Amino acid sequence: MKIKKHIRLQFVGWSIYWLLLLIINILFYNKKDYDTPLLILWTILFTFCGISVFYFLTKFYNWLIRKSIDTVLSVTFIITLSFVGAYTWGLFEPIISWIINPNINQLDISWDINSRRTFPFTFVVAFFSILYYFSKLLEQSNTPKETKSIYKEENSNLNDTIKVYLKNDIVLLPVKNIVKISINGNYSSIVDSRNIKYELKKPLVKWENDLPKNTFLRIHRSTIINKNYIEKIEPWHNYTYRIRLNNSDIPEEVSRRCATSIKKEMNI
């Protein structure tokens, strides 16, 4: 399973933070109140609370990205929310201590900002927030082609029909019935499963982009074929091939340029 970049970065970042917090707690915390196992448990719970607060903040960051809010304004929002998130996170500190430490009998929550260590926590939350925002923004900017390709694959399928010309008539031809498309001057010549020929003024490169890539193959600079109508593939001179299609006596030649991709595609 492919894990997204911003999730990997967050996992590594929070793991490093947890280890540093654990080391600091073990070295500098009052051992009279907390022994080492209790410090480890406290650190795990407190870090988990921080991740939970951060998770809810990311919902708003995702909204900023979807709405394409100006980067400067977005960072301002992030820092402001980081302060609020850090204060909320700080409130969990006495609650966790009261729950897990048998020596603490009374829950004492101070609402003073400074007593909650809000400012140090703000830097932590702001760091992860900005890291999340820009890594996800970069991830989105790098995938428009992939998204476009997936969209095209979903919306160009074998159940679609295309408008083609048969003499002076316009015919709706199902994509799945196309056997071969070749260039004929400024027009594309389309042959269907009944061996009927149609014409359409459309370059071959446009056909190649629009047709389902898992079904249609470019075998020559002037020819695209439907894999479902391949009868057999014959080795030909100069390490190329000839392809015989159903209902056709004339084999289609594969260019040397396309031979490698055909070999890979057809597992020859």
Residue pairs with C-beta under 8 A, 6 or more apart in sequence:
4 136
4 139
5 135
5 138
5 139
6 131
6 132
6 135
6 136
6 139
9 131
9 132
9 135
10 128
10 131
10 132
13 127
13 128
13 131
14 47
14 50
14 51
14 128
17 47
17 50
17 124
18 43
18 44
18 47
21 43
21 46
21 47
22 39
22 40
22 43
25 34
25 39
25 42
25 43
26 36
26 39
29 39
33 101
33 103
33 104
34 42
34 101
38 100
38 101
41 100
42 96
42 97
42 100
42 101
45 92
45 96
45 100
46 92
46 93
46 96
49 89
49 92
49 96
50 89
50 121
50 124
50 125
53 85
53 88
53 89
53 125
54 85
54 125
54 128
54 129
54 132
56 85
57 81
57 82
57 85
57 125
57 129
58 129
58 132
60 77
60 81
61 74
61 78
61 129
61 132
61 133
61 136
62 136
64 74
64 77
64 78
64 133
65 133
65 136
65 137
65 140
69 77
74 133
75 130
75 133
78 126
78 129
78 130
78 133
79 122
79 126
81 129
82 122
82 125
82 126
82 129
83 118
83 122
85 125
85 129
86 118
86 119
86 121
86 122
86 124
86 125
87 113
87 116
87 118
87 121
89 121
89 125
90 116
90 117
90 118
90 121
91 109
91 116
93 116
93 117
94 107
94 108
94 109
94 110
95 107
95 109
97 104
98 104
98 106
98 107
98 108
110 116
113 119
152 209
152 210
153 212
153 213
153 214
156 175
156 210
156 211
156 212
157 175
157 212
158 174
158 175
158 176
158 212
158 215
159 174
159 175
159 176
160 174
160 175
161 172
161 173
161 174
161 175
162 172
162 173
162 175
162 200
163 170
163 171
163 172
163 173
163 200
164 170
164 171
164 173
164 190
164 198
164 199
164 200
165 171
165 198
165 199
165 200
166 196
166 198
166 199
171 198
173 190
173 192
173 198
175 211
175 212
176 215
176 226
176 228
177 192
177 193
177 194
178 190
178 191
178 192
178 211
178 216
178 226
179 191
179 192
179 193
179 195
179 225
179 226
179 229
179 245
179 246
179 247
179 248
180 190
180 191
180 223
180 224
180 225
180 226
180 229
180 245
180 248
180 252
181 188
181 189
181 190
181 191
181 204
181 207
181 223
181 224
181 225
182 188
182 189
182 191
182 204
182 222
182 223
182 224
183 189
183 204
183 222
183 223
184 199
186 201
187 199
187 200
187 201
187 202
188 199
188 200
188 201
188 202
188 203
188 204
188 207
189 197
189 198
189 199
190 197
190 198
190 199
190 200
191 197
191 198
191 248
192 198
193 229
193 246
193 247
194 247
195 247
195 248
204 218
204 221
204 222
204 223
204 224
207 216
207 224
208 216
208 218
208 224
211 224
215 226
215 227
215 228
216 224
216 225
216 226
216 227
217 224
217 225
217 227
217 258
217 261
217 262
217 265
218 224
218 258
218 261
219 225
219 243
219 252
219 253
219 254
219 255
219 258
219 262
220 252
220 253
220 254
220 255
220 258
221 255
221 257
223 252
225 243
225 245
225 252
227 265
227 266
229 245
229 246
229 247
230 243
230 244
230 245
230 246
231 244
231 245
231 246
232 243
232 244
233 241
233 242
233 243
233 244
233 262
233 266
233 268
234 241
234 242
234 243
234 244
234 251
235 241
236 242
236 253
236 254
238 256
239 256
239 259
240 253
240 254
240 255
240 256
240 259
241 254
241 259
241 262
241 263
241 268
242 251
242 252
242 253
242 254
243 251
243 252
243 254
244 251
244 252
245 252
254 262
262 268
